[in-house]
Amino acid sequence: MRTTFHLGIASCLLFAVVAAGCRGRSFLPAAGTMNQQQANAVVHDPYPLDDIGPSDLGARPPSYQNPLPEPVRNRIGADAMPWLGR
């Protein structure tokens, strides 16, 4: 009786592992289209900005040479969430 119980538990665990391994999707959602990824990269610029700190020549890669101007950076949150009333 006890062996049957352990065999049942082992079978259930094995089935759960096999079923989870055959799953086609990951737990994280897709990153989005190329345009969505580029827009997200523009908003969340990871490189230091020249207008708020010292100029660090050569630190920004060529595709990030023209960061958003300060007035545009200040409006990103307000334009993306107009229901906040800012």
Distance bins in CASP14 RR format, pairs under 12 A and 6 or more apart:
PFRMAT RR
TARGET T0000
AUTHOR 0000-0000-0000
RMODE 2
METHOD distances of the structure
MODEL  1
1 7 0 0 0 0 0 1 0 0 0 0 0
1 8 0 0 0 0 0 1 0 0 0 0 0
2 8 0 0 0 0 0 1 0 0 0 0 0
2 9 0 0 0 0 0 1 0 0 0 0 0
3 9 0 0 0 0 0 1 0 0 0 0 0
3 10 0 0 0 0 0 1 0 0 0 0 0
4 10 0 0 0 0 0 1 0 0 0 0 0
4 11 0 0 0 0 0 1 0 0 0 0 0
5 11 0 0 0 0 0 1 0 0 0 0 0
5 12 0 0 0 0 0 1 0 0 0 0 0
6 12 0 0 0 0 0 1 0 0 0 0 0
6 13 0 0 0 0 0 1 0 0 0 0 0
7 13 0 0 0 0 0 1 0 0 0 0 0
7 14 0 0 0 0 0 1 0 0 0 0 0
8 14 0 0 0 0 1 0 0 0 0 0 0
8 15 0 0 0 0 1 0 0 0 0 0 0
8 16 0 0 0 0 0 1 0 0 0 0 0
9 15 0 0 0 0 0 1 0 0 0 0 0
9 16 0 0 0 0 0 1 0 0 0 0 0
10 16 0 0 0 0 0 1 0 0 0 0 0
10 17 0 0 0 0 0 1 0 0 0 0 0
11 17 0 0 0 0 0 1 0 0 0 0 0
11 18 0 0 0 0 0 1 0 0 0 0 0
12 18 0 0 0 0 0 1 0 0 0 0 0
12 19 0 0 0 0 0 1 0 0 0 0 0
13 19 0 0 0 0 0 1 0 0 0 0 0
13 20 0 0 0 0 0 1 0 0 0 0 0
14 20 0 0 0 0 0 1 0 0 0 0 0
14 21 0 0 0 0 0 1 0 0 0 0 0
15 21 0 0 0 0 0 1 0 0 0 0 0
15 22 0 0 0 0 0 1 0 0 0 0 0
16 22 0 0 0 0 0 1 0 0 0 0 0
16 23 0 0 0 0 0 1 0 0 0 0 0
17 23 0 0 0 0 0 1 0 0 0 0 0
20 26 0 0 0 0 0 1 0 0 0 0 0
20 27 0 0 0 0 0 1 0 0 0 0 0
29 36 0 0 0 0 0 1 0 0 0 0 0
30 36 0 0 0 0 1 0 0 0 0 0 0
30 37 0 0 0 0 0 1 0 0 0 0 0
31 37 1 0 1 0 0 0 0 0 0 0 0
31 38 0 0 0 0 0 1 0 0 0 0 0
31 39 0 0 0 0 0 1 0 0 0 0 0
31 40 0 0 0 0 1 0 0 0 0 0 0
31 41 0 0 0 0 0 1 0 0 0 0 0
32 38 0 0 0 0 0 1 0 0 0 0 0
32 39 0 0 0 0 0 1 0 0 0 0 0
32 40 0 0 0 0 1 0 0 0 0 0 0
32 41 0 0 0 0 0 1 0 0 0 0 0
33 39 0 0 0 0 1 0 0 0 0 0 0
33 40 0 0 0 0 0 1 0 0 0 0 0
34 40 0 0 0 0 0 1 0 0 0 0 0
34 41 0 0 0 0 0 1 0 0 0 0 0
35 41 0 0 0 0 0 1 0 0 0 0 0
35 42 0 0 0 0 0 1 0 0 0 0 0
36 42 0 0 0 0 0 1 0 0 0 0 0
36 43 0 0 0 0 0 1 0 0 0 0 0
37 43 0 0 0 0 0 1 0 0 0 0 0
37 44 0 0 0 0 0 1 0 0 0 0 0
38 44 0 0 0 0 0 1 0 0 0 0 0
38 45 0 0 0 0 0 1 0 0 0 0 0
38 63 0 0 0 0 1 0 0 0 0 0 0
38 64 0 0 0 0 0 1 0 0 0 0 0
39 45 0 0 0 0 0 1 0 0 0 0 0
39 68 0 0 0 0 0 1 0 0 0 0 0
39 76 0 0 0 0 0 1 0 0 0 0 0
39 80 0 0 0 0 0 1 0 0 0 0 0
40 46 0 0 0 0 0 1 0 0 0 0 0
40 76 0 0 0 0 0 1 0 0 0 0 0
40 80 0 0 0 0 0 1 0 0 0 0 0
41 47 0 0 0 0 0 1 0 0 0 0 0
41 61 0 0 0 0 0 1 0 0 0 0 0
41 63 0 0 0 0 1 0 0 0 0 0 0
41 64 0 0 0 0 1 0 0 0 0 0 0
41 67 0 0 0 0 0 1 0 0 0 0 0
41 68 0 0 0 0 0 1 0 0 0 0 0
42 63 0 0 0 0 0 1 0 0 0 0 0
42 64 0 0 0 0 1 0 0 0 0 0 0
42 66 0 0 0 0 0 1 0 0 0 0 0
42 67 0 0 0 0 1 0 0 0 0 0 0
42 68 1 0 0 1 0 0 0 0 0 0 0
42 72 0 0 0 0 1 0 0 0 0 0 0
42 73 0 0 0 0 1 0 0 0 0 0 0
42 76 0 0 0 0 1 0 0 0 0 0 0
43 67 0 0 0 0 0 1 0 0 0 0 0
43 68 0 0 0 0 1 0 0 0 0 0 0
43 72 0 0 0 0 0 1 0 0 0 0 0
43 73 0 0 0 0 1 0 0 0 0 0 0
43 75 0 0 0 0 0 1 0 0 0 0 0
43 76 1 0 1 0 0 0 0 0 0 0 0
43 77 0 0 0 0 1 0 0 0 0 0 0
43 79 0 0 0 0 0 1 0 0 0 0 0
43 80 0 0 0 0 1 0 0 0 0 0 0
44 64 0 0 0 0 0 1 0 0 0 0 0
44 67 0 0 0 0 0 1 0 0 0 0 0
44 68 0 0 0 0 0 1 0 0 0 0 0
44 73 0 0 0 0 0 1 0 0 0 0 0
44 76 0 0 0 0 1 0 0 0 0 0 0
44 77 0 0 0 0 0 1 0 0 0 0 0
45 52 0 0 0 0 0 1 0 0 0 0 0
45 59 0 0 0 0 0 1 0 0 0 0 0
45 60 0 0 0 0 1 0 0 0 0 0 0
45 61 0 0 0 0 0 1 0 0 0 0 0
45 63 0 0 0 0 0 1 0 0 0 0 0
45 64 1 0 0 1 0 0 0 0 0 0 0
45 65 0 0 0 0 0 1 0 0 0 0 0
45 66 0 0 0 0 0 1 0 0 0 0 0
45 67 1 0 1 0 0 0 0 0 0 0 0
45 68 1 0 0 1 0 0 0 0 0 0 0
45 69 0 0 0 0 0 1 0 0 0 0 0
45 72 0 0 0 0 0 1 0 0 0 0 0
45 73 0 0 0 0 1 0 0 0 0 0 0
45 76 0 0 0 0 0 1 0 0 0 0 0
46 59 0 0 0 0 0 1 0 0 0 0 0
46 60 0 0 0 0 1 0 0 0 0 0 0
46 61 0 0 0 0 0 1 0 0 0 0 0
46 64 0 0 0 0 1 0 0 0 0 0 0
46 67 0 0 0 0 0 1 0 0 0 0 0
47 53 0 0 0 0 0 1 0 0 0 0 0
47 55 0 0 0 0 0 1 0 0 0 0 0
47 56 0 0 0 0 1 0 0 0 0 0 0
47 58 0 0 0 0 1 0 0 0 0 0 0
47 59 1 0 0 1 0 0 0 0 0 0 0
47 60 1 0 1 0 0 0 0 0 0 0 0
47 61 1 0 0 1 0 0 0 0 0 0 0
47 62 0 0 0 0 0 1 0 0 0 0 0
47 63 0 0 0 0 0 1 0 0 0 0 0
47 64 1 0 1 0 0 0 0 0 0 0 0
47 65 0 0 0 0 1 0 0 0 0 0 0
47 66 0 0 0 0 0 1 0 0 0 0 0
47 67 1 0 0 1 0 0 0 0 0 0 0
47 68 0 0 0 0 0 1 0 0 0 0 0
48 54 0 0 0 0 1 0 0 0 0 0 0
48 55 0 0 0 0 1 0 0 0 0 0 0
48 56 1 0 1 0 0 0 0 0 0 0 0
48 57 0 0 0 0 0 1 0 0 0 0 0
48 58 0 0 0 0 0 1 0 0 0 0 0
48 59 1 0 0 1 0 0 0 0 0 0 0
48 60 1 0 0 1 0 0 0 0 0 0 0
48 64 0 0 0 0 0 1 0 0 0 0 0
48 67 0 0 0 0 1 0 0 0 0 0 0
49 55 0 0 0 0 1 0 0 0 0 0 0
49 56 0 0 0 0 1 0 0 0 0 0 0
49 59 0 0 0 0 0 1 0 0 0 0 0
49 60 0 0 0 0 1 0 0 0 0 0 0
49 64 0 0 0 0 0 1 0 0 0 0 0
49 65 0 0 0 0 0 1 0 0 0 0 0
49 66 0 0 0 0 0 1 0 0 0 0 0
49 67 1 0 1 0 0 0 0 0 0 0 0
49 68 0 0 0 0 1 0 0 0 0 0 0
49 69 0 0 0 0 0 1 0 0 0 0 0
49 70 0 0 0 0 1 0 0 0 0 0 0
49 73 0 0 0 0 1 0 0 0 0 0 0
50 56 1 0 0 1 0 0 0 0 0 0 0
50 57 0 0 0 0 1 0 0 0 0 0 0
50 58 0 0 0 0 0 1 0 0 0 0 0
50 59 0 0 0 0 1 0 0 0 0 0 0
50 60 0 0 0 0 1 0 0 0 0 0 0
50 64 0 0 0 0 0 1 0 0 0 0 0
50 65 0 0 0 0 0 1 0 0 0 0 0
50 66 0 0 0 0 0 1 0 0 0 0 0
50 67 1 0 0 1 0 0 0 0 0 0 0
50 69 0 0 0 0 0 1 0 0 0 0 0
50 70 0 0 0 0 0 1 0 0 0 0 0
51 67 0 0 0 0 1 0 0 0 0 0 0
51 68 0 0 0 0 0 1 0 0 0 0 0
51 69 0 0 0 0 1 0 0 0 0 0 0
51 70 1 0 1 0 0 0 0 0 0 0 0
51 71 0 0 0 0 0 1 0 0 0 0 0
51 72 0 0 0 0 0 1 0 0 0 0 0
51 73 0 0 0 0 1 0 0 0 0 0 0
51 74 0 0 0 0 0 1 0 0 0 0 0
52 67 0 0 0 0 0 1 0 0 0 0 0
52 69 0 0 0 0 0 1 0 0 0 0 0
52 70 1 0 0 1 0 0 0 0 0 0 0
52 73 0 0 0 0 1 0 0 0 0 0 0
52 74 0 0 0 0 0 1 0 0 0 0 0
53 59 0 0 0 0 0 1 0 0 0 0 0
53 67 0 0 0 0 0 1 0 0 0 0 0
53 70 0 0 0 0 0 1 0 0 0 0 0
56 64 0 0 0 0 0 1 0 0 0 0 0
57 65 0 0 0 0 0 1 0 0 0 0 0
58 64 0 0 0 0 0 1 0 0 0 0 0
58 65 0 0 0 0 1 0 0 0 0 0 0
59 65 0 0 0 0 0 1 0 0 0 0 0
59 67 0 0 0 0 0 1 0 0 0 0 0
60 66 0 0 0 0 1 0 0 0 0 0 0
60 67 1 0 0 1 0 0 0 0 0 0 0
61 67 0 0 0 0 0 1 0 0 0 0 0
66 72 0 0 0 0 0 1 0 0 0 0 0
67 73 0 0 0 0 1 0 0 0 0 0 0
68 74 0 0 0 0 1 0 0 0 0 0 0
68 75 0 0 0 0 1 0 0 0 0 0 0
68 76 1 0 0 1 0 0 0 0 0 0 0
68 77 0 0 0 0 0 1 0 0 0 0 0
69 75 0 0 0 0 0 1 0 0 0 0 0
69 76 0 0 0 0 0 1 0 0 0 0 0
70 76 0 0 0 0 0 1 0 0 0 0 0
71 78 0 0 0 0 0 1 0 0 0 0 0
71 79 0 0 0 0 0 1 0 0 0 0 0
72 78 0 0 0 0 0 1 0 0 0 0 0
72 79 0 0 0 0 1 0 0 0 0 0 0
73 79 0 0 0 0 0 1 0 0 0 0 0
74 86 0 0 0 0 1 0 0 0 0 0 0
75 81 0 0 0 0 0 1 0 0 0 0 0
75 82 0 0 0 0 0 1 0 0 0 0 0
75 86 0 0 0 0 1 0 0 0 0 0 0
76 86 0 0 0 0 0 1 0 0 0 0 0
77 83 0 0 0 0 0 1 0 0 0 0 0
77 84 0 0 0 0 1 0 0 0 0 0 0
77 85 0 0 0 0 0 1 0 0 0 0 0
77 86 1 0 0 1 0 0 0 0 0 0 0
78 84 1 0 0 1 0 0 0 0 0 0 0
78 85 1 0 0 1 0 0 0 0 0 0 0
78 86 1 0 1 0 0 0 0 0 0 0 0
79 85 0 0 0 0 0 1 0 0 0 0 0
79 86 0 0 0 0 1 0 0 0 0 0 0
80 86 0 0 0 0 0 1 0 0 0 0 0
END
